[in-house]
Amino acid sequence: MTSTLPAPPVGPPGVPRARRWLRGRADDAAWVRPALLALLSATAMLYLWGLGASGWANSFYAAAAQAGSQSWTAFFFGSSDAANSITVDKTPASLWAMALSARLFGVNAWSLLAPQALMGVATVGLLYATVRRWYGPAAGLIAGAATALTPVAVLMFRFNNPDALLVLLMVAGAYAIVRAVESGATKWLVWAGVFVGFGFLTKMLQALLVVPVFALVYLIAGPPKLGRRVWQLLLAGAALVASAGWYVAVVELVPASTRPYVGGSQNNSLLELTLGYNGLGRLNGNETGSVGGGPGRGWGETGWTRMFDAGQGGQIAWLLPAALILLVAGLVMTARTARTDRARAGFVLWGGWLLVTAGVFSYMAGIFHAYYTVALAPAIGALTGMGAVMLWRRADVRASSAGAAAVAVTGWWSFELLGRSDTFVPWLRWPVLVAGLLAAAGLLVSVRLSARVAGTVAAAALVVVLAGPAAYAIDTAATPHGGSIPSAGPAVAGGFGGPGRLGRGFGPYGPGELGGMPQPGNQRGPGARGGRGGGMNGLINGSTASADMVALLKRDAAAYTWVAAAIGSQNASGYQLATGAPVMAVGGFNGSDPSPTLAQFQKYVTERKIHYFIGGGGPQGGPQGGPGDGPGDGPGGRVRGGTGGGNASAEISAWVAATFTATTVGDVTVYDLTAP
């Protein structure tokens, strides 16, 4: 099988522009462009519907975007506050999009979350364009719909974590590889490198998981001779290094005294953050400064069933078995084709993406959250669309058998996933199972049916396989989410990962366990404004500032560099978002970064740069005796089950408690650092 090159994207001469836009390409069937517009419109509605209900969503990133809207220095470095005390623990590309939106439309929930939703629509549209080039518009539409309805995709494209931009850039890289395989043009390989490089600037090393697959696809199917293909790939690698490395170089070369501390590192180094906490530490579990962690502890069971267990199954795995079946079928059907065959190259591209990324996620021993699996959604969607259309076109006994197997397994697997929740649409399980088995039987004999009847069976099969994820997707869109560990769909139980029950927002964690710390099940997160985004206050959820606290912090705010300091970024973020003024996050996200040191903090206090210290919150806990004491082992103690990090926040907490008088505002302990 070979692909059909795209026709010019305009209709016949003399047709009005509006009609040409609706008609699409000259060689498209009449249904193609309306179907695409319907897909993109429905995706936009699903991702934008009630978006403001999640409030700040992840207040850790919301506060950094607010800071970037106030200070260009904070914008560039990704600082947690506009006074540039410390950065977030990621490279800041996703923050740039939110901060620019906030500069244009003000700091509010919609200005921070709408860019993510639009990235989701763009991802679906770009995936459609990528898949249709080699497999036709029907395959592109199925791929786009399957991706749009993936529950974790709905979650992440309505949330302000970096994953939305990361997935868009990775799909853009795949599109560039497809164009490179078609033309052999070096410029498309360079573009692929640039897209992946900016993916690194979004979420660091995770973006590089697709690089070996991209290179393999071009080595196998690129039109030029082998020597030229290798040289072109070296140029693409140089483009990747340049598009990502310039930022690393700037941060490393700028004197530490003139920039914010690099959050997530122990030595104020972006290279250390890249290779350590956000790099090899994610694989082996040795993440200095992490909460929980340690090899095999705190982040769920590793192994090949991880993507199917209670934490991840309902997020991403609805179509995963079908995608694997269709991948095998596609590779078998294209095994004897020419080296440059595009159909096989597509299965290598998307199948390699799926297998490499899922393999890393399944066995990584460090920090892992269920929402990471959104990176698998485009590959699963593409394989589903490509495989379904290829089997339909083949229309023989082997093809119909493979299609029937994919539908039957998906019907059974949807029955299993829907059964993990006792209360969520319990009526849907059996219809999906029965309809799936009937559709599979129909596909099995489709070679003997008329074209119209076979088409009806295929359409019914598509509805069946998408029914389960669609139900989860709608539930996810209708539910506010907040905190740092959001989760799609309803609370579930069981699965391959063990018998523990998982509430919203817990990802792979069982109730009562996150790095050894007690957790309430299915807790409403204050950062979610009434949503169901559970987790540990001060680390997983942002703080909630009362009106009295806001009034106190705003008093004489202009006279101070920071209106307050608090242990941990999540604790600081809620106060900063409420007041619009910088709040220092002592110790960064986990409270374990050695920034500022006790001596630096004391210097800031002496210079009257910090007005208040807010007790409690964060893994280090508050000063001794304050009602906001955190879950550490005593005042300022390190979290049980953690992997170390600096003691600076503990030392600062103890010094504040010994030096200043504690007062309470509501249930919050506050120290006025200007009145020892």
ChimeraX attribute file (.defattr): number of C-alpha atoms within 10 A of each C-alpha:
attribute: neighborCount
match mode: 1-to-1
recipient: residues
	/A:1	14
	/A:2	13
	/A:3	14
	/A:4	12
	/A:5	9
	/A:6	14
	/A:7	12
	/A:8	11
	/A:9	13
	/A:10	17
	/A:11	20
	/A:12	12
	/A:13	8
	/A:14	7
	/A:15	12
	/A:16	10
	/A:17	12
	/A:18	8
	/A:19	11
	/A:20	17
	/A:21	14
	/A:22	16
	/A:23	22
	/A:24	21
	/A:25	19
	/A:26	15
	/A:27	14
	/A:28	16
	/A:29	11
	/A:30	13
	/A:31	11
	/A:32	18
	/A:33	17
	/A:34	13
	/A:35	14
	/A:36	21
	/A:37	13
	/A:38	12
	/A:39	21
	/A:40	21
	/A:41	13
	/A:42	15
	/A:43	25
	/A:44	19
	/A:45	15
	/A:46	23
	/A:47	30
	/A:48	23
	/A:49	14
	/A:50	15
	/A:51	23
	/A:52	19
	/A:53	20
	/A:54	26
	/A:55	24
	/A:56	29
	/A:57	33
	/A:58	25
	/A:59	30
	/A:60	30
	/A:61	28
	/A:62	29
	/A:63	33
	/A:64	31
	/A:65	34
	/A:66	33
	/A:67	30
	/A:68	30
	/A:69	24
	/A:70	21
	/A:71	17
	/A:72	14
	/A:73	17
	/A:74	28
	/A:75	28
	/A:76	17
	/A:77	27
	/A:78	31
	/A:79	32
	/A:80	36
	/A:81	33
	/A:82	29
	/A:83	19
	/A:84	26
	/A:85	24
	/A:86	30
	/A:87	27
	/A:88	25
	/A:89	22
	/A:90	24
	/A:91	27
	/A:92	27
	/A:93	22
	/A:94	26
	/A:95	32
	/A:96	20
	/A:97	18
	/A:98	28
	/A:99	30
	/A:100	19
	/A:101	21
	/A:102	23
	/A:103	15
	/A:104	11
	/A:105	12
	/A:106	15
	/A:107	23
	/A:108	16
	/A:109	19
	/A:110	23
	/A:111	20
	/A:112	30
	/A:113	27
	/A:114	21
	/A:115	23
	/A:116	28
	/A:117	28
	/A:118	19
	/A:119	21
	/A:120	28
	/A:121	26
	/A:122	18
	/A:123	25
	/A:124	28
	/A:125	22
	/A:126	19
	/A:127	26
	/A:128	29
	/A:129	19
	/A:130	25
	/A:131	28
	/A:132	23
	/A:133	20
	/A:134	23
	/A:135	22
	/A:136	22
	/A:137	24
	/A:138	19
	/A:139	26
	/A:140	29
	/A:141	27
	/A:142	25
	/A:143	31
	/A:144	30
	/A:145	25
	/A:146	27
	/A:147	31
	/A:148	31
	/A:149	24
	/A:150	30
	/A:151	31
	/A:152	32
	/A:153	30
	/A:154	30
	/A:155	26
	/A:156	27
	/A:157	30
	/A:158	32
	/A:159	29
	/A:160	30
	/A:161	26
	/A:162	22
	/A:163	24
	/A:164	27
	/A:165	26
	/A:166	27
	/A:167	25
	/A:168	24
	/A:169	24
	/A:170	26
	/A:171	23
	/A:172	23
	/A:173	26
	/A:174	28
	/A:175	21
	/A:176	23
	/A:177	28
	/A:178	28
	/A:179	18
	/A:180	22
	/A:181	25
	/A:182	21
	/A:183	14
	/A:184	21
	/A:185	17
	/A:186	18
	/A:187	16
	/A:188	22
	/A:189	30
	/A:190	24
	/A:191	20
	/A:192	29
	/A:193	29
	/A:194	25
	/A:195	26
	/A:196	34
	/A:197	28
	/A:198	26
	/A:199	31
	/A:200	26
	/A:201	24
	/A:202	27
	/A:203	23
	/A:204	22
	/A:205	18
	/A:206	20
	/A:207	22
	/A:208	17
	/A:209	17
	/A:210	20
	/A:211	18
	/A:212	12
	/A:213	21
	/A:214	24
	/A:215	21
	/A:216	16
	/A:217	23
	/A:218	26
	/A:219	22
	/A:220	17
	/A:221	23
	/A:222	27
	/A:223	19
	/A:224	17
	/A:225	10
	/A:226	13
	/A:227	9
	/A:228	15
	/A:229	21
	/A:230	16
	/A:231	12
	/A:232	23
	/A:233	20
	/A:234	16
	/A:235	17
	/A:236	23
	/A:237	21
	/A:238	17
	/A:239	21
	/A:240	25
	/A:241	17
	/A:242	17
	/A:243	20
	/A:244	23
	/A:245	17
	/A:246	13
	/A:247	18
	/A:248	17
	/A:249	13
	/A:250	12
	/A:251	20
	/A:252	15
	/A:253	9
	/A:254	10
	/A:255	10
	/A:256	13
	/A:257	7
	/A:258	8
	/A:259	17
	/A:260	24
	/A:261	27
	/A:262	30
	/A:263	32
	/A:264	33
	/A:265	28
	/A:266	20
	/A:267	16
	/A:268	20
	/A:269	17
	/A:270	24
	/A:271	17
	/A:272	16
	/A:273	24
	/A:274	22
	/A:275	15
	/A:276	20
	/A:277	23
	/A:278	24
	/A:279	19
	/A:280	18
	/A:281	23
	/A:282	24
	/A:283	20
	/A:284	17
	/A:285	26
	/A:286	21
	/A:287	28
	/A:288	21
	/A:289	26
	/A:290	26
	/A:291	27
	/A:292	24
	/A:293	28
	/A:294	23
	/A:295	18
	/A:296	15
	/A:297	19
	/A:298	25
	/A:299	25
	/A:300	26
	/A:301	20
	/A:302	19
	/A:303	15
	/A:304	14
	/A:305	15
	/A:306	23
	/A:307	24
	/A:308	22
	/A:309	23
	/A:310	28
	/A:311	35
	/A:312	24
	/A:313	25
	/A:314	30
	/A:315	31
	/A:316	28
	/A:317	26
	/A:318	28
	/A:319	27
	/A:320	24
	/A:321	18
	/A:322	26
	/A:323	27
	/A:324	19
	/A:325	19
	/A:326	28
	/A:327	25
	/A:328	14
	/A:329	21
	/A:330	25
	/A:331	18
	/A:332	11
	/A:333	18
	/A:334	16
	/A:335	12
	/A:336	10
	/A:337	13
	/A:338	12
	/A:339	14
	/A:340	19
	/A:341	21
	/A:342	25
	/A:343	20
	/A:344	25
	/A:345	23
	/A:346	27
	/A:347	24
	/A:348	21
	/A:349	23
	/A:350	26
	/A:351	24
	/A:352	21
	/A:353	25
	/A:354	24
	/A:355	15
	/A:356	16
	/A:357	20
	/A:358	18
	/A:359	15
	/A:360	17
	/A:361	24
	/A:362	19
	/A:363	18
	/A:364	22
	/A:365	26
	/A:366	29
	/A:367	24
	/A:368	24
	/A:369	21
	/A:370	28
	/A:371	25
	/A:372	18
	/A:373	22
	/A:374	24
	/A:375	25
	/A:376	25
	/A:377	26
	/A:378	28
	/A:379	26
	/A:380	29
	/A:381	31
	/A:382	31
	/A:383	31
	/A:384	27
	/A:385	28
	/A:386	29
	/A:387	30
	/A:388	27
	/A:389	20
	/A:390	21
	/A:391	21
	/A:392	18
	/A:393	10
	/A:394	13
	/A:395	17
	/A:396	15
	/A:397	16
	/A:398	14
	/A:399	24
	/A:400	23
	/A:401	19
	/A:402	23
	/A:403	29
	/A:404	25
	/A:405	21
	/A:406	26
	/A:407	30
	/A:408	26
	/A:409	20
	/A:410	29
	/A:411	32
	/A:412	19
	/A:413	24
	/A:414	28
	/A:415	21
	/A:416	17
	/A:417	24
	/A:418	27
	/A:419	20
	/A:420	21
	/A:421	18
	/A:422	12
	/A:423	12
	/A:424	18
	/A:425	13
	/A:426	12
	/A:427	10
	/A:428	16
	/A:429	20
	/A:430	16
	/A:431	14
	/A:432	25
	/A:433	23
	/A:434	16
	/A:435	19
	/A:436	28
	/A:437	22
	/A:438	19
	/A:439	27
	/A:440	28
	/A:441	19
	/A:442	22
	/A:443	29
	/A:444	20
	/A:445	15
	/A:446	24
	/A:447	17
	/A:448	14
	/A:449	13
	/A:450	10
	/A:451	11
	/A:452	9
	/A:453	13
	/A:454	18
	/A:455	15
	/A:456	14
	/A:457	20
	/A:458	22
	/A:459	12
	/A:460	17
	/A:461	28
	/A:462	17
	/A:463	16
	/A:464	24
	/A:465	28
	/A:466	21
	/A:467	20
	/A:468	27
	/A:469	28
	/A:470	19
	/A:471	18
	/A:472	24
	/A:473	24
	/A:474	17
	/A:475	17
	/A:476	24
	/A:477	24
	/A:478	16
	/A:479	22
	/A:480	27
	/A:481	35
	/A:482	34
	/A:483	32
	/A:484	27
	/A:485	25
	/A:486	29
	/A:487	31
	/A:488	33
	/A:489	26
	/A:490	22
	/A:491	23
	/A:492	23
	/A:493	21
	/A:494	17
	/A:495	22
	/A:496	14
	/A:497	23
	/A:498	14
	/A:499	12
	/A:500	17
	/A:501	21
	/A:502	25
	/A:503	28
	/A:504	28
	/A:505	34
	/A:506	31
	/A:507	24
	/A:508	26
	/A:509	26
	/A:510	23
	/A:511	17
	/A:512	15
	/A:513	16
	/A:514	23
	/A:515	20
	/A:516	16
	/A:517	18
	/A:518	13
	/A:519	18
	/A:520	13
	/A:521	19
	/A:522	18
	/A:523	19
	/A:524	22
	/A:525	28
	/A:526	24
	/A:527	31
	/A:528	25
	/A:529	19
	/A:530	17
	/A:531	22
	/A:532	26
	/A:533	31
	/A:534	31
	/A:535	30
	/A:536	24
	/A:537	24
	/A:538	31
	/A:539	26
	/A:540	28
	/A:541	31
	/A:542	33
	/A:543	26
	/A:544	21
	/A:545	21
	/A:546	15
	/A:547	13
	/A:548	11
	/A:549	19
	/A:550	16
	/A:551	12
	/A:552	16
	/A:553	22
	/A:554	16
	/A:555	11
	/A:556	10
	/A:557	17
	/A:558	10
	/A:559	12
	/A:560	16
	/A:561	20
	/A:562	25
	/A:563	26
	/A:564	27
	/A:565	26
	/A:566	30
	/A:567	35
	/A:568	29
	/A:569	37
	/A:570	34
	/A:571	34
	/A:572	33
	/A:573	35
	/A:574	25
	/A:575	27
	/A:576	33
	/A:577	28
	/A:578	19
	/A:579	20
	/A:580	19
	/A:581	24
	/A:582	29
	/A:583	34
	/A:584	30
	/A:585	31
	/A:586	31
	/A:587	33
	/A:588	33
	/A:589	31
	/A:590	27
	/A:591	37
	/A:592	33
	/A:593	30
	/A:594	23
	/A:595	27
	/A:596	21
	/A:597	18
	/A:598	19
	/A:599	12
	/A:600	12
	/A:601	19
	/A:602	17
	/A:603	13
	/A:604	17
	/A:605	15
	/A:606	12
	/A:607	12
	/A:608	15
	/A:609	18
	/A:610	26
	/A:611	24
	/A:612	22
	/A:613	26
	/A:614	27
	/A:615	30
	/A:616	30
	/A:617	28
	/A:618	38
	/A:619	33
	/A:620	33
	/A:621	30
	/A:622	33
	/A:623	32
	/A:624	20
	/A:625	13
	/A:626	21
	/A:627	14
	/A:628	20
	/A:629	21
	/A:630	28
	/A:631	24
	/A:632	18
	/A:633	13
	/A:634	16
	/A:635	22
	/A:636	28
	/A:637	19
	/A:638	26
	/A:639	27
	/A:640	17
	/A:641	17
	/A:642	24
	/A:643	19
	/A:644	18
	/A:645	21
	/A:646	20
	/A:647	20
	/A:648	23
	/A:649	34
	/A:650	27
	/A:651	19
	/A:652	25
	/A:653	26
	/A:654	17
	/A:655	15
	/A:656	22
	/A:657	20
	/A:658	13
	/A:659	12
	/A:660	16
	/A:661	14
	/A:662	19
	/A:663	15
	/A:664	14
	/A:665	12
	/A:666	10
	/A:667	11
	/A:668	18
	/A:669	21
	/A:670	25
	/A:671	23
	/A:672	17
	/A:673	22
	/A:674	14
	/A:675	10
	/A:676	10
